[in-house]
Amino acid sequence: MLVWCQNSIPTQVNNATVCGGTITVNWQYTDFCMRTINHSQVVTVAPAVASSFVNPPQNITTNCEDLRGIEPY
């Protein structure tokens, strides 16, 4: 289907975040005989993949004397 647009763009309702959600795009078209049709397009956004460590650091044990002179992050 070919749609000709003149000074008209679809409206958009964005309810999506990185956690997923939907985006609704509302289309309206009026032909040369002034007949109007409406269509809502719903785009479902999948949640982003959860983050994880690939190689997590090992636990360490130390005493206060070993940490002298080390600046905290």
Distance bins in CASP14 RR format, pairs under 12 A and 6 or more apart:
PFRMAT RR
TARGET T0000
AUTHOR 0000-0000-0000
RMODE 2
METHOD distances of the structure
MODEL  1
1 27 0 0 0 0 0 1 0 0 0 0 0
1 29 0 0 0 0 1 0 0 0 0 0 0
1 31 0 0 0 0 0 1 0 0 0 0 0
1 37 0 0 0 0 0 1 0 0 0 0 0
1 39 0 0 0 0 0 1 0 0 0 0 0
2 29 0 0 0 0 0 1 0 0 0 0 0
3 9 0 0 0 0 0 1 0 0 0 0 0
3 10 0 0 0 0 0 1 0 0 0 0 0
3 27 0 0 0 0 1 0 0 0 0 0 0
3 28 0 0 0 0 0 1 0 0 0 0 0
3 29 1 0 1 0 0 0 0 0 0 0 0
3 30 0 0 0 0 0 1 0 0 0 0 0
3 31 0 0 0 0 0 1 0 0 0 0 0
3 37 0 0 0 0 0 1 0 0 0 0 0
3 39 0 0 0 0 0 1 0 0 0 0 0
4 29 0 0 0 0 1 0 0 0 0 0 0
4 30 0 0 0 0 0 1 0 0 0 0 0
4 31 0 0 0 0 1 0 0 0 0 0 0
4 32 0 0 0 0 1 0 0 0 0 0 0
5 27 0 0 0 0 1 0 0 0 0 0 0
5 28 0 0 0 0 0 1 0 0 0 0 0
5 29 0 0 0 0 1 0 0 0 0 0 0
5 30 0 0 0 0 0 1 0 0 0 0 0
6 29 0 0 0 0 0 1 0 0 0 0 0
6 30 0 0 0 0 1 0 0 0 0 0 0
6 31 0 0 0 0 0 1 0 0 0 0 0
6 32 0 0 0 0 0 1 0 0 0 0 0
7 30 0 0 0 0 0 1 0 0 0 0 0
8 26 0 0 0 0 0 1 0 0 0 0 0
8 27 0 0 0 0 1 0 0 0 0 0 0
8 28 1 0 0 1 0 0 0 0 0 0 0
8 29 0 0 0 0 1 0 0 0 0 0 0
8 30 0 0 0 0 1 0 0 0 0 0 0
8 36 0 0 0 0 0 1 0 0 0 0 0
9 25 0 0 0 0 1 0 0 0 0 0 0
9 26 0 0 0 0 0 1 0 0 0 0 0
9 27 0 0 0 0 1 0 0 0 0 0 0
9 28 0 0 0 0 0 1 0 0 0 0 0
9 29 0 0 0 0 0 1 0 0 0 0 0
10 23 0 0 0 0 0 1 0 0 0 0 0
10 24 0 0 0 0 1 0 0 0 0 0 0
10 25 1 0 1 0 0 0 0 0 0 0 0
10 26 1 0 1 0 0 0 0 0 0 0 0
10 27 1 0 1 0 0 0 0 0 0 0 0
10 28 1 0 0 1 0 0 0 0 0 0 0
10 29 0 0 0 0 1 0 0 0 0 0 0
10 38 0 0 0 0 0 1 0 0 0 0 0
10 39 0 0 0 0 1 0 0 0 0 0 0
10 40 0 0 0 0 1 0 0 0 0 0 0
10 41 1 0 0 1 0 0 0 0 0 0 0
10 43 0 0 0 0 0 1 0 0 0 0 0
11 23 0 0 0 0 0 1 0 0 0 0 0
11 24 0 0 0 0 1 0 0 0 0 0 0
11 25 1 0 0 1 0 0 0 0 0 0 0
11 26 1 0 1 0 0 0 0 0 0 0 0
11 27 0 0 0 0 1 0 0 0 0 0 0
11 28 0 0 0 0 1 0 0 0 0 0 0
11 38 0 0 0 0 0 1 0 0 0 0 0
11 39 0 0 0 0 0 1 0 0 0 0 0
11 40 0 0 0 0 1 0 0 0 0 0 0
11 41 0 0 0 0 0 1 0 0 0 0 0
12 22 0 0 0 0 0 1 0 0 0 0 0
12 23 1 0 0 1 0 0 0 0 0 0 0
12 24 1 0 0 1 0 0 0 0 0 0 0
12 25 1 0 1 0 0 0 0 0 0 0 0
12 26 1 0 0 1 0 0 0 0 0 0 0
12 27 0 0 0 0 0 1 0 0 0 0 0
12 40 0 0 0 0 0 1 0 0 0 0 0
12 41 0 0 0 0 1 0 0 0 0 0 0
12 42 0 0 0 0 0 1 0 0 0 0 0
12 43 0 0 0 0 1 0 0 0 0 0 0
13 21 0 0 0 0 0 1 0 0 0 0 0
13 22 0 0 0 0 1 0 0 0 0 0 0
13 23 1 0 0 1 0 0 0 0 0 0 0
13 24 1 0 1 0 0 0 0 0 0 0 0
13 25 0 0 0 0 1 0 0 0 0 0 0
13 26 1 0 0 1 0 0 0 0 0 0 0
13 40 0 0 0 0 1 0 0 0 0 0 0
13 41 0 0 0 0 0 1 0 0 0 0 0
13 42 0 0 0 0 1 0 0 0 0 0 0
13 43 0 0 0 0 0 1 0 0 0 0 0
14 20 0 0 0 0 0 1 0 0 0 0 0
14 21 0 0 0 0 1 0 0 0 0 0 0
14 22 0 0 0 0 1 0 0 0 0 0 0
14 23 1 0 1 0 0 0 0 0 0 0 0
14 24 0 0 0 0 1 0 0 0 0 0 0
14 25 0 0 0 0 1 0 0 0 0 0 0
14 42 0 0 0 0 0 1 0 0 0 0 0
14 43 0 0 0 0 1 0 0 0 0 0 0
14 45 0 0 0 0 1 0 0 0 0 0 0
15 21 1 0 1 0 0 0 0 0 0 0 0
15 22 1 0 1 0 0 0 0 0 0 0 0
15 23 1 0 0 1 0 0 0 0 0 0 0
15 24 1 0 0 1 0 0 0 0 0 0 0
15 25 0 0 0 0 0 1 0 0 0 0 0
15 42 0 0 0 0 1 0 0 0 0 0 0
15 43 0 0 0 0 0 1 0 0 0 0 0
15 44 0 0 0 0 0 1 0 0 0 0 0
15 45 0 0 0 0 1 0 0 0 0 0 0
16 22 1 0 0 1 0 0 0 0 0 0 0
16 23 1 0 1 0 0 0 0 0 0 0 0
16 24 0 0 0 0 1 0 0 0 0 0 0
16 25 0 0 0 0 0 1 0 0 0 0 0
16 42 0 0 0 0 0 1 0 0 0 0 0
16 43 1 0 0 1 0 0 0 0 0 0 0
16 44 0 0 0 0 1 0 0 0 0 0 0
16 45 1 0 1 0 0 0 0 0 0 0 0
16 46 0 0 0 0 1 0 0 0 0 0 0
16 47 0 0 0 0 1 0 0 0 0 0 0
16 48 0 0 0 0 0 1 0 0 0 0 0
17 23 0 0 0 0 0 1 0 0 0 0 0
17 45 0 0 0 0 1 0 0 0 0 0 0
17 46 0 0 0 0 0 1 0 0 0 0 0
17 47 0 0 0 0 1 0 0 0 0 0 0
17 48 0 0 0 0 1 0 0 0 0 0 0
18 45 0 0 0 0 1 0 0 0 0 0 0
18 46 0 0 0 0 0 1 0 0 0 0 0
18 47 1 0 0 1 0 0 0 0 0 0 0
18 48 1 0 1 0 0 0 0 0 0 0 0
18 49 0 0 0 0 1 0 0 0 0 0 0
18 50 0 0 0 0 0 1 0 0 0 0 0
18 51 0 0 0 0 0 1 0 0 0 0 0
19 45 0 0 0 0 1 0 0 0 0 0 0
19 46 0 0 0 0 1 0 0 0 0 0 0
19 47 1 0 1 0 0 0 0 0 0 0 0
19 48 1 0 0 1 0 0 0 0 0 0 0
19 49 0 0 0 0 0 1 0 0 0 0 0
19 50 0 0 0 0 0 1 0 0 0 0 0
20 43 0 0 0 0 0 1 0 0 0 0 0
20 44 0 0 0 0 1 0 0 0 0 0 0
20 45 1 0 1 0 0 0 0 0 0 0 0
20 46 1 0 0 1 0 0 0 0 0 0 0
20 47 1 0 1 0 0 0 0 0 0 0 0
20 48 1 0 0 1 0 0 0 0 0 0 0
20 49 0 0 0 0 0 1 0 0 0 0 0
21 42 0 0 0 0 1 0 0 0 0 0 0
21 43 0 0 0 0 1 0 0 0 0 0 0
21 44 1 0 0 1 0 0 0 0 0 0 0
21 45 1 0 1 0 0 0 0 0 0 0 0
21 46 0 0 0 0 1 0 0 0 0 0 0
21 47 1 0 0 1 0 0 0 0 0 0 0
21 48 0 0 0 0 0 1 0 0 0 0 0
22 40 0 0 0 0 0 1 0 0 0 0 0
22 41 0 0 0 0 0 1 0 0 0 0 0
22 42 1 0 1 0 0 0 0 0 0 0 0
22 43 1 0 0 1 0 0 0 0 0 0 0
22 44 1 0 1 0 0 0 0 0 0 0 0
22 45 1 0 0 1 0 0 0 0 0 0 0
22 46 0 0 0 0 0 1 0 0 0 0 0
23 40 0 0 0 0 0 1 0 0 0 0 0
23 41 0 0 0 0 1 0 0 0 0 0 0
23 42 1 0 0 1 0 0 0 0 0 0 0
23 43 1 0 1 0 0 0 0 0 0 0 0
23 44 0 0 0 0 1 0 0 0 0 0 0
23 45 1 0 0 1 0 0 0 0 0 0 0
24 39 0 0 0 0 0 1 0 0 0 0 0
24 40 1 0 1 0 0 0 0 0 0 0 0
24 41 1 0 0 1 0 0 0 0 0 0 0
24 42 1 0 1 0 0 0 0 0 0 0 0
24 43 1 0 0 1 0 0 0 0 0 0 0
24 44 0 0 0 0 0 1 0 0 0 0 0
24 45 0 0 0 0 0 1 0 0 0 0 0
25 38 0 0 0 0 0 1 0 0 0 0 0
25 39 0 0 0 0 1 0 0 0 0 0 0
25 40 1 0 0 1 0 0 0 0 0 0 0
25 41 1 0 1 0 0 0 0 0 0 0 0
25 42 1 0 0 1 0 0 0 0 0 0 0
25 43 1 0 0 1 0 0 0 0 0 0 0
26 37 0 0 0 0 0 1 0 0 0 0 0
26 38 1 0 0 1 0 0 0 0 0 0 0
26 39 1 0 0 1 0 0 0 0 0 0 0
26 40 1 0 1 0 0 0 0 0 0 0 0
26 41 1 0 0 1 0 0 0 0 0 0 0
26 42 0 0 0 0 0 1 0 0 0 0 0
27 36 0 0 0 0 0 1 0 0 0 0 0
27 37 0 0 0 0 1 0 0 0 0 0 0
27 38 1 0 0 1 0 0 0 0 0 0 0
27 39 1 0 1 0 0 0 0 0 0 0 0
27 40 1 0 0 1 0 0 0 0 0 0 0
27 41 1 0 0 1 0 0 0 0 0 0 0
27 42 0 0 0 0 0 1 0 0 0 0 0
28 35 0 0 0 0 0 1 0 0 0 0 0
28 36 1 0 0 1 0 0 0 0 0 0 0
28 37 1 0 0 1 0 0 0 0 0 0 0
28 38 1 0 1 0 0 0 0 0 0 0 0
28 39 1 0 0 1 0 0 0 0 0 0 0
28 40 0 0 0 0 0 1 0 0 0 0 0
28 41 0 0 0 0 0 1 0 0 0 0 0
29 35 0 0 0 0 1 0 0 0 0 0 0
29 36 1 0 0 1 0 0 0 0 0 0 0
29 37 1 0 1 0 0 0 0 0 0 0 0
29 38 0 0 0 0 1 0 0 0 0 0 0
29 39 1 0 0 1 0 0 0 0 0 0 0
30 36 1 0 1 0 0 0 0 0 0 0 0
30 37 0 0 0 0 1 0 0 0 0 0 0
30 38 0 0 0 0 0 1 0 0 0 0 0
31 37 0 0 0 0 1 0 0 0 0 0 0
60 66 0 0 0 0 0 1 0 0 0 0 0
60 67 0 0 0 0 0 1 0 0 0 0 0
61 67 0 0 0 0 0 1 0 0 0 0 0
62 68 0 0 0 0 0 1 0 0 0 0 0
62 70 0 0 0 0 1 0 0 0 0 0 0
64 70 0 0 0 0 0 1 0 0 0 0 0
END
